[in-house]
Amino acid sequence: HPVINVATCIGCHACVDACPHDVLAIVNGKATPIAVEQCMEDTSCQVECPTVPKSCIVVNSTKKIPERKVPQRDQKFLTNVPGIYLIGDVSGVPLIKNAINEGGAVIDHIVEDLKKSPGGSADYDVAVIGIGPAGLSATAIAKQRGLKYIAIEQDQIVATIQQTYQAGKYVYFNPADQSVKGGIRLDGPGSAKETMIESWMSTVSSNGLVINEFESCKKISREGDHFVVETQQERTRQLVKYTARRVILAIGN
């Protein structure tokens, strides 16, 4: 049956959703076994737990529990391709608060990385692909740190939340015991969708952030000491190329 480490559980519902026998539920913001006797040793709850180390562990199981299928990245969000970073839902670790924090932290890792190889021939220090909560947080911190950035979004800013959350939806900011340290605000235990988005749009305005909306990334390739990011603008169908020393992928699920 599953045992939960509440100190590391982020309350993301992944284990709850994965269990076909309703063994788990979210109680006070944390996963909790509520019907241990119903456990049929499915083990998918442990597989789908996104935290490192795992917060959901199936004890006394005789089954070999496979690794979760997620993209590779290290503790600095760096992928197996040097210079390309992965943050937010695309990494397999959900939750808005987590995405915002990763967006803030990744820029500081990139700043340190760029110090090791100053100069270069690229037009930008960093290209941010995908402007949801993670990408928007990263863009805001990049601006604050004085990096030259290009921010690209195939739809509109935080499009997934804008389009898939129903009007007036109250969004809980889990995990409740984790603070927000990224480039956009998330105050209190939660808020209505519209209030949350309005706060983020205020950040865009007050920081003078430039976001290339309705422009989709088609290809990223390495060229010498930098990357070439190829995009297409939706309205004009124009193909554009940008050069950047580092790339952040924050493209969501």
N, C-alpha and C positions, 0 to 999 in steps of 0.2 A: 504494500500500500504506500501511497505518497506521504512524505514528510516535508513540511515547508520551513525554510529558514526565513523567518519574518524580518530578520535584520537586513537581508539582501533582496527580498521580494519587492518588485516594483508595482504589483497590482495590475498587471497588463491584461489579465484574462486569458493569456495564451494557454495555460494549463487547463483552465476551466473549460475553454472551448474545445480543447483537444480530447478531453475525457468523454468517452461515449456512455459512461455509466453514472454520471452526475455525482461523482465522489467528492468533487471540489466545488467551492463557491468563494466569492469575494466577500469577506467579512471585515468591516472597518478598514477597507482599503488594501487588505492583504489576502492572498489565496489561503484557504483553510479547508482541510478535510472535514466534511460534514457527514459523510456516509462511508466510512472505511470498509464496512462489511459488504458494500456493493462493488469493491474493487475487484476486477477480473484480470489484473496484471497486464493491462493493455500497454503501459509504459510510455504512451504518446505524450502524457503530461510532462514527463522529464525531458523527452526529446524536444518539445516545443518551447520549453523554458528558455528565454533569451539571455538571462543574466550569466555573467562569468565571475565566480563559479556559479553553478546551478543553484537556484533557490528551491526547486522542486526535485526531490530525490525519491525514487521508488526503492524502498528498503526490502530486503529479503527476497528479491527477485532472482530467479534462475535464468532469466532471459538476457541475451546480449542486447544492450540498449544502444542503438546507433547514434552517431553524431547528428546534430541538427544541420540541415542543408542551408547554409547561408554563405554569402560571399566572404572571402578571406580578408581580414584586416587585423592590425595589431593594436596595442593599447593607445597608440597615437593616431588611430583611425587610418593608418597608411595601408594601402592594399599591397598585393604582391607585385604591383607595377610601381616602382619608385617614382614619387612625385604625384601620384593620384590617390586622393583620400576619399573615404566613404563615410557618410554620416546620415543619421535619421532612419526612417523606416526601411529604406533600401538595404540597410545593414542587417536587418532582421531583428533589431531591438526597437519595439514600438514606444508610443506615448509622446505627446506633444512636449511635455516638460523635458524629457530626455533628449528629444531632437534639438530643442533650444540650447540646452547645455552643451551638447556635442558641437553645435554650430559655433558657440563661443570658444570652446576649448581647442577645436581644430585650428583656428586661426593662430593661436599662440604657439601651437606646435609648428605651424608653417613659418611663422616669424623666426623661430629658432633655427629651423631648417635652412631658410634663406640666408641667414647670417654665415652659414658655413660655405656658401657659394655665392658671394656678392657679385653684382653686375649681371651680365647676360644680355642677350639681344632681343628678348621678348618685349612686346608692347605692354603687357600686364604682369603683375606679380602673381595674381591668382585669378582663375576663372571659376565661378560658382555656377554649376549646372543644376537647375531646379530650385525655385524660390517658394518652397513651403516654409514651415516654421524653422527647420534646420538651416536651409539655405538663406533665409532672410536674416536669421541670427548671425550666421557667418558673414554675410555681406555687411551688416551693421558694425560688427567688430572689426572687419577688414578696413572699413572707412575710418573707424576710431583709431586704429593702429597705424594709419597713414599708408596702407598698401594701395597700389594701383590695382583695381579690380574690374572685372567684367562679369555682370550677373545676368544669366540667361534663363528665361522661363517660357516653356512652350505654350502656356495658356496665360492666365493672369496670376498675380501674386496670391499665394495660398489658395489656389484654385480648388484643390480637393476638399478642403474645409468649406470653402464658399459654396460649392455645388452639391456636396453629399450630406452635409449636416442640415437638417431641417430648420426652418425659421424658428428662432426662440429656443433652440436646443441648449440645455444647460450642460456645460462641459466640466467634468471634474478634473482637477489638475493633480493627477497621481504621478509618482508616489507622494503622498502628503508630507512625508518626513524629509523630503529632498528640496533644497532651495533652488531658485533659478539664478543662473550665473551667466546667461548668454546675452545676446545683443538686443533681444526684445523682451517685453515685460509679461509677466504672468502672475498677477497678484491674487492672494487669497486662496481658498480651497477650490474655487471654480468660478465660472461666470457664464452668462449667455453668450452664444456664438457671436452675435453682433457686437457685443461689448468687447470681446476678446479681439476680434478683427479690427474694430475701430482703434483700439490701442496700438495694434501693430501698424496700421496705416499712419497713425500719428508719428510713430518712430521713423517710418520711411520719409515723411515730410520734414520732421525736425532735424534729421540727420542729412537731409539732402541726398538720399540714396537714389542712384540711377539704376533702374531695372529694365532690361530689354524684354518686354512682354511679347507674347505671340511670336516667339522665335524659337525654333526647335533645333536641338543639337543633333547633327547627323553623323559626325565622325570626330574622333580624337586620335591624333597620331603624334609620335615623337619626331622631332626634327632638331638634331644637335642637342643643345642644352635646354630646350623648351618643348612645349607641346603646341600643336596646331589644332585649334577647335573650329570645326566647320559647322555652320548653321544655315538655316533657311528661314527667312522672314515670311510669316504666314500671309500677310496682306499683299506684299509685292512679289512673293516667290523668289526674291533675290537671295543668292547664295553669298555668304559672308565668311571670311576667315579671320580668326583672332589668334595671336600668339601669347602664351602664358607660361610662366615658369612652373607653376603648380596648378593642379586642377582638383576641385572638390565636386564629387557627385552626391547630390542630395535630392534624388529624383523620386523619392517616395516608393510606395509598393509597386 
